[in-house]
Amino acid sequence: LKSLSAQVRLGVVLGSTCHRIDFCASSLNLGSGRYLVAMTLVLDGSIMNSWDPKGIGNDPPSMTVRTTVLKVYGTRESMTLPVYTNTKVAEVKAMLENRLSLDSGALKFTYKHGSFYRENRDSEEVARHVTVSGIRSFSREVKEWPHPHAIIGAGHIGLKLAMTWLMEKDDNFVLFDRRPEVGGTSWWQQANKTSRLQTEVGVYHLQYHEDNGWPADCRTNPWPSRDQLLAHFKEVSRDFGILPHCKMNTNVSKLQVIGKEYANQHYELTLETKNGSRVMEVSSVCLFPGNLTLPKRVTYKGEEVFDGDIVYGISSEFDYARCTGRQVSIIGSGAFAVENVRTCVEYKASKVFMICRRKTISMPRVVSWLTNQSVNFISAALTMEAMSPMYDLIGVDQWGYYCVFANETRTTVNLRQKSRFGIGDVYFLCMYHGYVEHIVDDIKRVSHHKIHLISGRNIENVPIMLKLLGFNGDFSNDRLMKLKELFGWWVNKDYRRYIVAEPIGVDANNFGGTSFSPGAIVWSEQYVHLLKYPKDWDIVHNSGALPSHVADESIDRPAYVVEARHGAMTQIALTGLVPALAERNAITGPLAHIRMWQMHPLDSFLAAAKKEWDEWGKQLREMGYDDKPHPEYPYTEDIVKVYLDKEMETYREQEARATAMMERTR
């Protein structure tokens, strides 16, 4: 999403519809509120791009800048606007109509001419003092809803949306979750007690917003544990006043659309608790089910005689203490498989065999940091280059992975894999010491504590098999929302029904981030904005520009589970169609860069990564993996600064191309 915001900011530079103007006399707001400032108009010279100065006959146009004061008829509300001497009334009206979502022709301008008032006509230059009729305020009118807004899911996005409503001074919502406390499926159900955040907390904390603070221990604890994150969600929810709006231990079992006329429809939810069921009327429904819900299940021939532990290593249901002193096989190589390597080391398993049909790229911590701190994005080429110190350490060429598509000079690169990046350094250290053997093969069958591979190799004395083959979506979420076609993130093109699960896989040649909060703030704020200003939704709906997705049962994929490209195209379309969202994105886009350097400056981040590296190295030596000397942490400040310089060089090249394009269009 951050790289998309770069396109939005480029649009501002090139004079697109993302204009800003100055307010006089008071803190008036054309926007969506104190915090959702998408429609707030502030002083910015780019407003002059709204005006098209024209000369008379062959004479060049006057470029003299002056101001005009617009006053709303019958009020004391006024606004001072910079214009050219010959800026026409029609241009100013068009700007206001666009920003206030008014129908064409809704406005009338009058001004005092001598002792009389006369109309300032569209073809005339806008007067210096104008009274505007046809509106009650320069602020957009917010739609009022008769029933509460329903949020289903008290995980990261659900809580973020609740926070967004409260920051908008709107408490007309209720949040439901099946669990007794907030935190969401991923951390309550899928993580185990040793699980830690793989990305940096700088881009994964609930209060993520330019006006808010952040976790106090972020520099010394960049990767909090499961229990620390659950405590964080609860604490922030309490501090922001979210908890009184939460209905926990509540299952939403049914949704019914009420009303035949689309414009006046609302919904009836059936709620189930231990005390029985009841129904509740709501104006809108959003569901955040998470993607880490149902593990992909595979049964291998001979499992009945394996006589060991065969489990899906995604929750606390399995007692990892059983791994201590024993060999473990991990089936898969995605993000959860990499996480389980760390868990096996923590519980002192004697050795780990990772078995997969194709290796997926694992990302060192420094590369995740580099991506999340980027001003706009990190190219896939630089991403691959920055992985080299770790992959060189283990003697593996990351450029040879199946997911890498590059030209001969490796300057143009695209990464496409079905699994997300597993992020962490311990995998590489374990590979270096031989604690982990990563095997590209498939399982033919299993027997007593033995895995028989297609290649003919047998892995013996392996009493524990952890299956980590990815996740499937849950078709019951489609059924609950009555979802036939996902239009962007909206159900059946209904802007009151919204369902978001983090897109799956990797498919990009630029990377703007590896974490969740930058997406969560965008998904939450754009939903709130379109509920407050439905006329903006009419523009989106009528454009047909959002990508759509339907269920595909042949691959166990519900309609709400989409790939990364769907999410990217949705965001591009929304910011292109709705100037308010484009302006807001120009603020939230750079936020990750700001927070990363505030919370994880390079020196402290490298110190934390090195400390963790040395601790894991000590544990591996104590477990008998001491045939090689412990390697120094592969990244230094000097190495990372080279990558930062290359990032800035990419931006300079982009700026030069943009400047050249502007010159050609003059």
Steps between C-alpha positions, in 0.01 A plus 500: 500500500791732569629471146152588379506813712810601308291496184241716674763753606637501148148583386503805727829615348363460149189699576238229533174535691677473836480874571520690829400852591520734797236574759456841656340621820439160660603136496232414247511151361389379159591160624401195685602611846777592739699185433379375165631807325451369150279792400666769709623779275827654611729759352689353207612663177367206299148653522615733227504200269120505522485824305558530127613857424416616147593816320278718282559445132872456437599661829659269758297433816569698814679286759446748781375329814232659715245376753124474508293470816208258478223534759215252553165676465323552834804405713825651625702222339757620247801371313787680333610344174810577288413549131641662188371840394294342222384183680141440394198437721441167324841375610441586867151347493635181344763470770245545780250265338768236470621540857152516653350231274236739368301467181609724216317831510424483871690819585424865437754782546399861570705808580436863589517735202462856621187510716354184345573125497535328168574143393861412426445294183698193402681668212611797710811540710427409861448813708713587800212457747236241412192366678440132426142367496398136467694363799465532875871469573838445338506172689360194329175369638545174687240228451312408814426131560196379695663185642845415636784386276598138568863385511558124508845399619700654785839447341737764370276645225177477698652687792658750262163570342344548844780744583437683173131548581588635844766734360227628268290580810246237398409229753207350307661158454530164671776239470433124525741213554463135598794512737500626859763769433624718215799403285369296209529150359865518395633574849241318710459185293785455251802622698660300781638642822851537352381674180639845433423777256709442187489860375589810702258640759558841340255396229295266715331678788136582549530875558685544169400855394686825449337654811563204734792358693647151490618217731761628745740203476516497119877553472598216729211273401439536124334156478254455789372159606145376458411576860654848480298579187175376652567719803574790262168459317310492829683799648459723194134398463443603861687829466312602184160405638439208266420232761154637597395452136614135492258211531730207568400132513251587226465315173330668205329202340274660241458817296169597343459788253198710598318706237454468126625845398880498487539858625298434816615149588641404836583167666382271773764298682435187702726499806573189703640499853500250784172658614323432171448692176352835404479721195637850449444754223809671360568749223822341372699183552873446463673168558871450565543121510876482456669272251677279753195291580483150352826308443538323169468131583692219335503136609800288404489130437604304809416760763314235698829317569722808548462455876603858578358852505349619172355845559432834334756727665285811518364525851546411864314173456834320460738486794830610346682370806468161329757624245776525763790271413320352198528543123215693342376522143334821381292457185493833315722806471270800533476756778357261760758235412781751565330598827496134604877474444540762770258314727695175453823672601330653802382155612840347419395249236811308396468565125248632247427376147303749289337318209329685217431462130634849428699735719341835570716800581567572865572862585770614746391746766709782353327469162160525669625812682634644174165447328285643779716811547495584129374842400297350217616149417795267463542344158495122475853523358626682811300264722679203347838672524445584867436132575846402376695520831272240656472272199876521441550385859313175431640455147166538320430713193166668566481605134443137407169465687192419290326824596767731356446641151778731385663635187856404417653795686266452800389863484135413436371241746162358594437269794199268483433233759184364659631529854589815689859559595611323815692771686775429748872440543497178703417292190827611336705438813349152531578427136859620551557263794324206334224497761247537217519301179275649234396225256325561169297183447156355562374235736413164350393333824588469866569205726607462863691824578614508137422723201539349152563762232415483129873520420560174686662660803375397844503732803528275803446540872258791458220448753343845450348639180378862497283572197517865391356502150322833510141596564163496327226755539171412664200481265269568796614864487371528142173345608460728803548816293297355208805566286479411132750747357763700685524848344828636637423428867125545471236227493294487179572871435325598824706766677338412835640145497878475519733205545879515515755228555866570432577406137697181455832434332763725347483652151688826453807673360494762778438448870361770728475295817482159664261575785138560585431840656556709183231292331268494801482879526420533129236226498332650807506863393380447144201298624404771750545772239267336248234439766515867597501626142304252284518722193868408478391137489272581205811610309681176589198281424423660165861486387515120506871545566536281808617142440251226577542149633270200532538175688688210344416175675745304283788658690316548831498877465201704622416829332641709786849345471690696235856522378736793545430642154128536580582708806745720311258567214221582746713763669617652172140531380369652824769766524455582133122536526461670840723805555427486873654155530794605286574791732470282807730244343758773451508526881476134601740390225815662648397411857675163497830666406457753782405243762777258405770761550338626821458153648776298333794722399767303321748477786253374760334263253831341403594474867175314575545270199861423595404431860235251389746343251763446769245355744381244246861420414578433867201268529597305187853454635360374829295249301818364341514699177849633562697356209505845337594829663207725575472748209485872554164654417516541120371860491676816616400865486734554204340216303146623568590859415601381152148363455351827628709695249375276219142557615548876473666464160186323378288795617729748326461306178123494546496876561708560186255294295205694646671832422568390144138398460384842623729669251358293216141589593560876506 
